[in-house]
Amino acid sequence: MGARLKRLAAVLIISTVVTGCGSGQNAVTRNFKQVTDGVEAQSAEIRLRNIKIVKNELSQGILVGTLVNWSDQSDAITGISINNIPATLSASSFELVKNKPVIFAGESANADAFTPLTQGAGQRVPIVFTFEKASPLTLDALIVENLEWYKDLLRYQPSEVVTP
């Protein structure tokens, strides 16, 4: 009976270790944030959600995504570069006030950023966001074609555009 109990205990211990339950909060798969074509990231209390690039028929790489500041202290987006090229922006900076999103492209867009792009759909390019207070953030964003959902991509049309 003692040997049988020892084998059962050994099987339970081995099964717990083999299934990876010991990884806990540091499990590699727990840290992935990509739930759509876009990537997600965070700098201080600024959340970046669903960031991607749509390449249009003019070979422009159009930034798509949302930034939200969760902090009581305001901040601002002071620069964006796409594939190491400063983007053309619809404003010289974008104020980030608590829970007031800055949205690039779409029906609710209140900002626009784009740059010439030679890479094609399916490739990835770096996007660097610089902020007034938060640390700069670099993302590896996917390029998608302006087909299907992005075919009639709505963009913010400001009265003035800031060129880099």
C-alpha positions, 0 to 999 in steps of 0.5 A, a space after each residue: 500500500 505504501 508503494 502505491 501511495 508513493 507512485 500516486 504522489 509522484 504522478 501528481 507532482 510530475 503532472 503538475 510540473 509538466 503542465 506548466 502550472 508553475 509558470 504563473 504570472 511569468 508565462 510567455 503566452 500570458 504576455 502576448 497582447 495582439 488580439 487583432 491585426 494591430 498591436 498593443 502597448 503601454 508607456 506610463 499610463 498611456 495605452 496604445 490599442 490596435 495599432 497598424 498601418 493601412 497601405 492605400 493606392 497612393 502608397 501611403 502608410 496610414 496609421 490606424 489605432 487608438 491612444 488613451 491616457 488613464 492618468 489624471 495628469 495630461 500628456 501629449 503625442 509630440 511625434 510619430 515616425 513610421 518605418 523610420 520616417 517622420 509622419 505627416 500629422 494633422 496637428 503638431 501635437 495631440 493632447 492626451 487627457 484622461 479617458 479622452 482617446 486620440 483616434 487615428 482613422 475610422 468613424 470616430 477619428 480625431 487625428 491623422 498620420 501617414 508617410 510614404 511606404 514601399 513595403 507591402 501588406 503582410 510586412 511589419 514596420 517600426 512605429 515610434 511614438 514620442 510623448 511630452 512626458 511618457 517614455 518614447 515607445 516603439 512598436 512593430 506594426 503590421 501593414 494591411 491592404 486597404 481591402 475589405 474592412 479598410 477599403 473605405 477607410 475614413 480619415 480625419 480631415 483637418 483644416 491644416 496638416 503639419 508636414 515633418 
